[in-house]
Amino acid sequence: MAAPFTIPFKEAMAATQPARPLNILFINPPIPELGKSYARLLAFNTIPLTLLYLATVLKEAGHNVEICDIKSGDKLNIGRHIHIVALTTDTVRYPEAMEIAQTAKRLGKIVIMGGNHVTFDVENTLRGGVVDFIVRGEGELVMLNLVNALSQPEGCDPSQINGLAWRNKYREIVVNPPAPWIKDLDELPIPDHGLLNLDLYRTGSLSRPGKLGKPQFHISGSRGCPYDCSFCTVTSVYGAKWRCRSTESILYEVEQVMKRGFNNFFFADDLFTTNPKRTIEFCEEILQRGMKFTWTAQCSCDSIAKHEEMVQLMAEAGCEAVLLGIESMDVETLRLYRKRASVNDNFAAVRILRKYGIVSQASVIIGHPEETHESLNTNFNFLVELNPEMLWVNLLTPYMGTADWDNYQDRIFDWDWNHYDNYHSVMRLDHLSTPEIEFAQKKMMAMYHTRPRYIFDNLPNLFMKKGWKGENLPFINDWRLV
């Protein structure tokens, strides 16, 4: 689903006007209960940025908007005054989102749904008649055009709105051409944080230890990703062309949030260091302004490995931790995942981050179709040698919109979306059974985090303010997982 071009947002916004203000309730669905899914084990208290941007755009267009973040603790309340209920969802929360959609439809509301899952699961979502419209991909322009059209007294012609999927009067599913991506992200309004119940986000996260568990406010500084990993939906949803906000725009938002009492941030870019020169300029501006806040970002290992001077500036500018998509320490597996970073890049990235006191939060994926007992053990030994401060082990999950979804259709045997939580194996492997690969994941996490070296060399970096470079205790390279 590739948009053919980009478009100036202010120009597009001026081209459509509402006939009357509508009342829109945006809903962030809950995470499924532990009895259904293990998703809660990895859940963080996050700002629903997608809904916040949509709500802000519609508010500036003259509509009345509310946000109900059930995932973070809000209670569902669909008032009689609400005209439209708009939900976002990922795959694991899709059943919960559909239940809320059914409730909204019983109350006579127009139901709109967006998010990564429904962007690609159009037929199943629209088939039951509970959801009226699907906003596919980047949503601001599509949602604005749709809501303004619904406000017109003569009614709405969905066929004229790109980026929309819907059912016509013959109950046929129609998928309109994709909407263009927004060219200049600075033209989007700064999110209206007053639309959120900010008290929900003032508590830390039990999923992250030590200083990483502090309350963390999310800010988006860019969209799109020039990488094209086989397991990721970002390129399909936001494109391979990387688009970014200016440093001035991002830091203005940081200042506004700091006035509300937050001083720890997660920059929710898919790859914060896509342009190292921009990252350096961003850090230099923080230092020049004398701004005091801590932050975390997601970065590629190759960008960290090749730009040590950038990492040093990141540390000086308050960067406390970096999320690294390590994915594997096996060359052939990295090729299978279409990763650009090498095993050497992975080692170099963790080493450089530790040198400057930045915590490494590494994510890896196991359970590709060719996984074996030997590949698991070899991979784990290298991860022990890598020794990041935090390690998340995920089971390869083929999500809609990814290359893996297309490649592994004949292997998928579990269609319970609550199980698409990276803890359940949902597809058949060549050499390992489902119980074997799921047990290996749990054992890998337990063995990694109970090693003496981890306890004495890594934990101090999670709890000490400035971190500790450690004594590089020797590692044991004969761990057996299965």
C-alpha positions as CSV (number, residue, x, y, z in Angstrom):
1,M,0.0,0.0,0.0
2,A,2.3,2.8,-1.2
3,A,1.1,6.4,-1.5
4,P,2.2,7.8,-4.9
5,F,3.4,11.2,-3.7
6,T,3.5,13.5,-0.7
7,I,1.3,16.6,-0.2
8,P,1.6,19.9,1.8
9,F,-0.7,19.4,4.8
10,K,-1.8,23.0,5.2
11,E,-2.8,23.2,1.6
12,A,-4.9,20.0,2.0
13,M,-6.4,21.2,5.2
14,A,-7.5,24.5,3.6
15,A,-9.2,22.6,0.8
16,T,-11.8,21.0,3.1
17,Q,-14.1,22.7,5.5
18,P,-16.8,21.3,7.9
19,A,-20.4,22.3,7.5
20,R,-21.0,21.9,11.3
21,P,-18.9,20.7,14.2
22,L,-19.2,17.0,15.0
23,N,-18.4,15.3,18.3
24,I,-15.7,12.6,18.0
25,L,-14.6,10.2,20.7
26,F,-11.1,8.7,20.0
27,I,-10.6,5.4,21.8
28,N,-7.3,3.5,22.5
29,P,-8.4,-0.1,23.2
30,P,-7.2,-2.1,26.2
31,I,-4.5,-4.8,26.2
32,P,-6.0,-8.2,26.4
33,E,-6.1,-9.9,29.8
34,L,-3.2,-12.2,30.7
35,G,-5.5,-15.3,30.3
36,K,-5.9,-14.4,26.6
37,S,-2.4,-13.0,25.8
38,Y,1.0,-12.3,27.2
39,A,1.0,-8.8,25.7
40,R,0.8,-7.2,29.2
41,L,4.2,-8.5,30.1
42,L,5.8,-6.1,27.5
43,A,3.2,-3.3,27.9
44,F,4.5,0.2,28.6
45,N,2.5,3.3,29.7
46,T,2.6,5.1,26.4
47,I,1.0,8.3,25.0
48,P,-1.4,7.4,22.2
49,L,0.3,9.6,19.7
50,T,-1.7,8.6,16.6
51,L,-5.0,9.5,18.3
52,L,-3.5,12.7,19.8
53,Y,-2.5,13.9,16.3
54,L,-5.8,13.1,14.8
55,A,-7.8,14.7,17.6
56,T,-5.6,17.9,17.5
57,V,-6.1,18.2,13.7
58,L,-9.9,17.8,14.0
59,K,-10.1,20.2,16.9
60,E,-8.3,22.9,14.9
61,A,-10.7,22.2,12.1
62,G,-13.6,23.1,14.4
63,H,-14.8,19.8,15.7
64,N,-15.3,18.7,19.3
65,V,-12.9,15.9,20.3
66,E,-12.3,13.7,23.3
67,I,-9.7,10.9,23.9
68,C,-10.4,7.8,26.0
69,D,-7.2,5.9,26.6
70,I,-8.4,2.6,28.0
71,K,-5.0,1.0,27.6
72,S,-3.6,3.5,30.2
73,G,-6.5,3.4,32.6
74,D,-9.4,5.5,31.3
75,K,-12.9,4.0,31.6
76,L,-15.0,3.5,28.5
77,N,-17.8,6.0,28.4
78,I,-19.6,6.7,25.0
79,G,-21.8,9.6,25.7
80,R,-25.1,10.3,24.0
81,H,-23.7,13.5,22.4
82,I,-21.0,11.6,20.5
83,H,-21.5,11.3,16.7
84,I,-18.4,9.4,15.8
85,V,-16.4,6.8,17.6
86,A,-12.8,6.4,16.2
87,L,-10.6,3.6,17.3
88,T,-7.0,2.6,16.6
89,T,-5.7,-0.9,17.0
90,D,-2.7,-3.1,16.5
91,T,-3.0,-6.9,15.9
92,V,-2.9,-8.1,19.5
93,R,-5.7,-5.7,20.6
94,Y,-7.9,-6.2,17.5
95,P,-10.5,-8.4,19.2
96,E,-10.8,-5.8,22.1
97,A,-11.2,-3.0,19.5
98,M,-13.9,-4.9,17.7
99,E,-15.9,-5.5,20.9
100,I,-15.8,-1.7,21.6
101,A,-16.9,-1.1,18.0
102,Q,-19.9,-3.4,18.5
103,T,-20.8,-1.4,21.6
104,A,-20.5,1.9,19.7
105,K,-22.6,0.6,16.8
106,R,-25.4,-0.6,19.2
107,L,-25.5,2.9,20.5
108,G,-26.0,4.2,17.0
109,K,-22.6,5.8,16.4
110,I,-20.6,6.1,13.2
111,V,-17.6,3.8,13.8
112,I,-14.2,4.5,12.2
113,M,-11.2,2.3,12.8
114,G,-7.5,2.8,11.9
115,G,-4.1,1.4,12.8
116,N,-1.6,-1.1,11.4
117,H,-3.8,-4.2,11.6
118,V,-7.0,-2.9,10.0
119,T,-5.0,-1.1,7.3
120,F,-4.3,-4.6,5.9
121,D,-7.3,-6.6,7.3
122,V,-10.0,-4.6,5.5
123,E,-12.3,-7.4,4.5
124,N,-12.6,-9.1,7.9
125,T,-13.0,-5.7,9.6
126,L,-15.8,-4.4,7.4
127,R,-17.6,-7.7,6.7
128,G,-19.7,-7.7,9.9
129,G,-21.1,-4.2,9.4
130,V,-19.8,-3.0,12.8
131,V,-17.1,-0.7,11.4
132,D,-18.3,1.9,8.9
133,F,-15.0,3.2,7.6
134,I,-11.3,2.2,7.8
135,V,-8.7,4.9,7.7
136,R,-5.6,3.2,6.1
137,G,-2.1,4.3,6.7
138,E,-1.1,7.8,7.8
139,G,-4.4,9.1,9.1
140,E,-4.5,12.9,9.6
141,L,-5.5,13.9,6.0
142,V,-7.9,10.9,5.5
143,M,-9.6,11.5,8.9
144,L,-10.0,15.2,8.3
145,N,-11.5,14.7,4.8
146,L,-13.9,12.0,6.1
147,V,-15.2,13.9,9.2
148,N,-15.6,17.1,7.2
149,A,-17.5,15.1,4.6
150,L,-19.7,13.5,7.2
151,S,-20.6,17.0,8.6
152,Q,-22.2,18.1,5.2
153,P,-26.0,18.2,5.1
154,E,-26.1,16.5,1.7
155,G,-24.2,13.5,3.1
156,C,-20.8,11.9,2.5
157,D,-19.5,10.5,-0.7
158,P,-16.7,8.1,0.5
159,S,-15.6,7.3,-3.0
160,Q,-13.9,10.7,-3.2
161,I,-11.7,10.2,-0.1
162,N,-8.3,8.6,-0.8
163,G,-7.0,6.3,2.0
164,L,-10.4,5.0,2.9
165,A,-12.0,1.6,2.9
166,W,-15.8,1.2,3.2
167,R,-18.9,-0.7,2.1
168,N,-21.2,0.8,-0.6
169,K,-25.0,0.5,-0.7
170,Y,-24.7,-2.9,-2.3
171,R,-22.6,-4.0,0.8
172,E,-19.6,-4.4,-1.4
173,I,-16.2,-3.6,0.1
174,V,-14.5,-0.7,-1.6
175,V,-10.8,0.2,-1.1
176,N,-10.0,3.6,-2.4
177,P,-6.6,4.6,-3.7
178,P,-4.0,5.3,-0.9
179,A,-3.8,8.9,0.4
180,P,-0.6,10.8,-0.2
181,W,1.8,11.1,2.7
182,I,2.3,14.4,4.4
183,K,5.3,16.1,3.0
184,D,6.3,18.5,5.8
185,L,5.6,17.2,9.3
186,D,6.1,20.7,10.7
187,E,2.8,21.7,9.0
188,L,1.0,19.4,11.4
189,P,-0.2,21.1,14.5
190,I,1.8,20.6,17.8
191,P,-0.3,17.9,19.6
192,D,-2.7,19.4,22.1
193,H,-1.6,17.6,25.3
194,G,-4.6,19.0,27.2
195,L,-6.8,16.5,25.4
196,L,-5.2,13.7,27.5
197,N,-5.8,12.8,31.1
198,L,-2.1,13.5,31.9
199,D,-2.3,11.9,35.3
200,L,-2.5,8.5,33.6
201,Y,1.1,9.0,32.4
202,R,2.7,10.2,35.6
203,T,3.4,6.7,36.9
204,G,6.4,4.6,35.9
205,S,6.5,1.2,34.3
206,L,7.0,-2.0,36.1
207,S,8.2,-3.5,32.8
208,R,11.5,-1.6,33.0
209,P,13.8,-1.6,36.0
210,G,15.6,1.3,37.8
211,K,15.9,4.6,36.1
212,L,14.2,3.3,33.0
213,G,11.0,2.9,34.9
214,K,10.4,6.6,35.3
215,P,7.3,8.2,33.8
216,Q,8.1,8.8,30.1
217,F,6.3,11.2,27.7
218,H,6.2,10.2,24.1
219,I,7.0,12.6,21.2
220,S,7.2,11.8,17.5
221,G,10.0,13.5,15.5
222,S,9.8,11.6,12.2
223,R,8.0,9.1,10.1
224,G,8.9,6.5,7.6
225,C,11.9,4.2,7.4
226,P,14.5,3.6,4.7
227,Y,15.1,0.1,6.0
228,D,12.8,-2.7,4.9
229,C,13.0,-5.4,7.5
230,S,10.9,-8.5,6.7
231,F,9.0,-8.5,10.0
232,C,8.1,-4.7,10.2
233,T,5.0,-2.8,9.0
234,V,6.5,0.7,9.2
235,T,7.5,0.9,5.5
236,S,4.1,-0.4,4.4
237,V,2.2,2.2,6.6
238,Y,4.5,5.3,6.5
239,G,6.7,4.7,3.5
240,A,10.4,4.1,2.9
241,K,11.0,7.9,2.5
242,W,12.1,9.3,5.9
243,R,10.3,12.5,6.8
244,C,11.3,14.5,9.9
245,R,10.2,17.5,12.0
246,S,12.6,20.4,12.5
247,T,14.6,20.5,15.7
248,E,12.8,23.8,16.6
249,S,9.4,22.1,16.3
250,I,10.4,19.1,18.5
251,L,12.1,21.1,21.2
252,Y,9.1,23.5,21.3
253,E,6.9,20.5,22.1
254,V,9.4,19.3,24.7
255,E,9.3,22.7,26.4
256,Q,5.5,22.6,26.4
257,V,5.4,19.2,28.0
258,M,8.1,20.1,30.6
259,K,5.7,22.9,31.7
260,R,3.2,20.1,32.5
261,G,5.7,18.4,34.8
262,F,7.4,15.8,32.6
263,N,11.2,15.7,32.2
264,N,11.8,12.3,30.7
265,F,10.9,11.5,27.1
266,F,10.8,8.8,24.5
267,F,11.3,10.0,21.0
268,A,9.0,7.5,19.2
269,D,10.7,7.7,15.8
270,D,11.1,4.4,14.1
271,L,14.8,5.2,13.7
272,F,15.9,8.3,15.5
273,T,19.4,8.4,14.0
274,T,18.5,7.9,10.3
275,N,20.3,11.2,9.6
276,P,23.3,11.4,11.9
277,K,23.9,15.0,11.0
278,R,20.4,16.0,12.1
279,T,20.9,14.0,15.3
280,I,24.1,15.9,16.1
281,E,22.4,19.3,15.4
282,F,19.5,18.2,17.6
283,C,21.8,17.4,20.5
284,E,23.9,20.6,20.0
285,E,20.7,22.7,20.2
286,I,19.7,21.0,23.5
287,L,23.1,21.8,24.9
288,Q,23.1,25.4,23.6
289,R,19.7,26.1,25.2
290,G,20.8,24.5,28.5
291,M,17.8,22.2,28.5
292,K,17.8,19.6,31.2
293,F,15.8,16.5,30.5
294,T,16.5,12.8,29.9
295,W,15.4,10.8,26.9
296,T,15.4,7.5,25.1
297,A,15.2,6.7,21.4
298,Q,15.2,3.8,19.0
299,C,18.4,3.6,16.8
300,S,19.9,1.3,14.3
301,C,23.1,-0.5,15.3
302,D,25.0,0.6,12.2
303,S,24.3,4.3,12.7
304,I,25.6,4.0,16.3
305,A,28.6,1.9,15.3
306,K,29.7,4.4,12.5
307,H,29.1,7.7,14.4
308,E,30.7,7.6,17.8
309,E,30.9,11.4,18.0
310,M,27.1,11.4,17.6
311,V,26.7,9.0,20.5
312,Q,28.9,11.2,22.7
313,L,26.8,14.2,22.0
314,M,23.6,12.2,22.7
315,A,24.9,11.3,26.1
316,E,25.9,14.9,26.9
317,A,22.4,16.0,25.7
318,G,20.6,13.8,28.2
319,C,20.2,10.5,26.3
320,E,19.8,7.8,29.0
321,A,19.0,4.7,26.9
322,V,18.8,3.5,23.4
323,L,16.5,0.8,21.9
324,L,18.5,-1.4,19.5
325,G,16.9,-3.8,17.0
326,I,19.7,-6.4,17.3
327,E,17.3,-9.1,16.1
328,S,20.0,-11.7,15.8
329,M,23.7,-12.4,16.2
330,D,23.7,-14.9,13.3
331,V,24.7,-13.7,9.9
332,E,22.3,-15.8,7.9
333,T,19.4,-14.9,10.2
334,L,20.1,-11.2,9.7
335,R,20.0,-11.8,6.0
336,L,16.7,-13.6,6.3
337,Y,15.3,-10.6,8.3
338,R,16.7,-8.2,5.7
339,K,18.7,-6.3,8.4
340,R,21.4,-3.9,7.2
341,A,23.4,-3.9,10.4
342,S,26.0,-6.7,10.8
343,V,27.0,-8.7,13.8
344,N,30.1,-6.5,14.1
345,D,27.8,-3.4,14.1
346,N,25.8,-5.0,16.9
347,F,28.9,-5.5,19.0
348,A,30.2,-2.0,18.3
349,A,26.9,-0.3,19.1
350,V,26.6,-1.8,22.5
351,R,30.3,-1.2,23.3
352,I,30.1,2.5,22.2
353,L,26.8,3.1,24.1
354,R,28.3,1.6,27.3
355,K,31.5,3.8,26.8
356,Y,29.3,6.9,27.2
357,G,27.0,5.6,29.9
358,I,24.0,5.0,27.7
359,V,21.9,1.9,28.5
360,S,21.5,-0.6,25.7
361,Q,18.0,-2.1,25.4
362,A,18.3,-4.8,22.9
363,S,15.5,-6.6,21.1
364,V,16.0,-9.9,19.4
365,I,13.8,-12.3,17.4
366,I,14.0,-16.1,17.4
367,G,11.8,-18.7,15.8
368,H,12.3,-18.2,12.0
369,P,11.3,-21.2,9.9
370,E,14.8,-22.6,9.7
371,E,15.6,-22.2,13.4
372,T,17.4,-25.2,15.0
373,H,18.6,-26.2,18.4
374,E,22.2,-25.3,17.4
375,S,21.3,-21.9,15.9
376,L,19.5,-21.0,19.2
377,N,22.4,-21.9,21.3
378,T,25.0,-20.2,19.1
379,N,22.8,-17.0,19.0
380,F,22.4,-17.0,22.7
381,N,26.2,-17.4,23.3
382,F,26.8,-14.3,21.2
383,L,24.1,-12.4,23.0
384,V,25.8,-13.3,26.3
385,E,29.0,-11.9,24.9
386,L,27.2,-8.8,23.6
387,N,25.8,-8.3,27.1
388,P,23.3,-5.4,26.7
389,E,21.8,-4.0,29.9
390,M,18.3,-5.1,28.9
391,L,17.3,-7.9,26.5
392,W,13.9,-8.6,25.1
393,V,13.5,-12.0,23.3
394,N,10.6,-12.1,20.8
395,L,9.1,-14.9,18.8
396,L,9.0,-14.1,15.1
397,T,5.4,-13.1,14.4
398,P,4.1,-12.6,10.8
399,Y,2.0,-9.4,11.0
400,M,-0.2,-8.3,8.1
401,G,1.5,-5.8,5.9
402,T,4.9,-7.4,6.3
403,A,7.0,-9.5,3.9
404,D,6.9,-12.3,6.5
405,W,3.1,-12.3,6.3
406,D,3.2,-12.9,2.6
407,N,6.1,-15.4,2.8
408,Y,4.7,-17.6,5.6
409,Q,1.0,-17.9,4.8
410,D,1.3,-21.7,4.4
411,R,3.0,-22.0,7.8
412,I,0.5,-20.0,10.0
413,F,-1.7,-22.3,12.1
414,D,-2.9,-19.9,14.9
415,W,-5.4,-17.1,13.9
416,D,-6.2,-15.9,17.4
417,W,-5.0,-12.3,17.2
418,N,-4.5,-12.1,20.9
419,H,-1.7,-14.6,20.4
420,Y,0.2,-12.2,18.1
421,D,2.0,-10.9,21.2
422,N,5.6,-12.1,20.4
423,Y,5.3,-14.8,23.1
424,H,3.2,-17.3,21.2
425,S,4.5,-19.2,18.2
426,V,1.8,-18.9,15.6
427,M,3.5,-20.6,12.6
428,R,5.1,-24.0,11.9
429,L,8.9,-24.3,12.0
430,D,11.0,-26.9,10.1
431,H,13.0,-28.2,13.0
432,L,11.4,-27.1,16.3
433,S,8.0,-27.8,17.7
434,T,5.8,-25.0,19.1
435,P,6.5,-26.0,22.7
436,E,10.2,-26.2,22.1
437,I,10.5,-22.7,20.6
438,E,8.3,-21.1,23.3
439,F,10.2,-22.9,26.0
440,A,13.5,-21.7,24.5
441,Q,12.3,-18.1,24.6
442,K,11.4,-18.2,28.3
443,K,14.6,-20.0,29.1
444,M,16.7,-17.5,27.2
445,M,15.2,-14.6,29.1
446,A,15.6,-16.3,32.5
447,M,19.2,-17.5,31.9
448,Y,20.3,-14.1,30.5
449,H,19.0,-12.0,33.4
450,T,20.2,-14.3,36.2
451,R,23.9,-14.6,35.2
452,P,26.4,-13.3,37.7
453,R,27.9,-11.0,35.1
454,Y,24.5,-9.5,34.4
455,I,23.8,-8.9,38.1
456,F,27.2,-7.4,38.9
457,D,28.1,-5.7,35.6
458,N,24.7,-4.6,34.1
459,L,22.3,-3.9,36.9
460,P,24.3,-1.0,38.2
461,N,23.8,0.8,34.9
462,L,20.1,0.5,35.4
463,F,20.0,1.9,38.9
464,M,22.9,4.3,39.1
465,K,22.3,7.8,37.9
466,K,25.3,8.1,35.7
467,G,25.7,4.4,34.9
468,W,28.8,2.3,35.4
469,K,31.1,0.9,32.7
470,G,31.7,-2.2,34.8
471,E,34.7,-4.5,35.1
472,N,34.0,-6.6,32.0
473,L,33.6,-9.8,33.9
474,P,34.3,-13.0,31.9
475,F,31.4,-14.7,30.3
476,I,30.7,-18.3,30.0
477,N,30.3,-19.4,26.4
478,D,28.7,-22.8,26.9
479,W,25.1,-22.0,27.7
480,R,22.6,-24.7,26.4
481,L,19.1,-23.6,25.9
482,V,17.5,-26.7,24.4
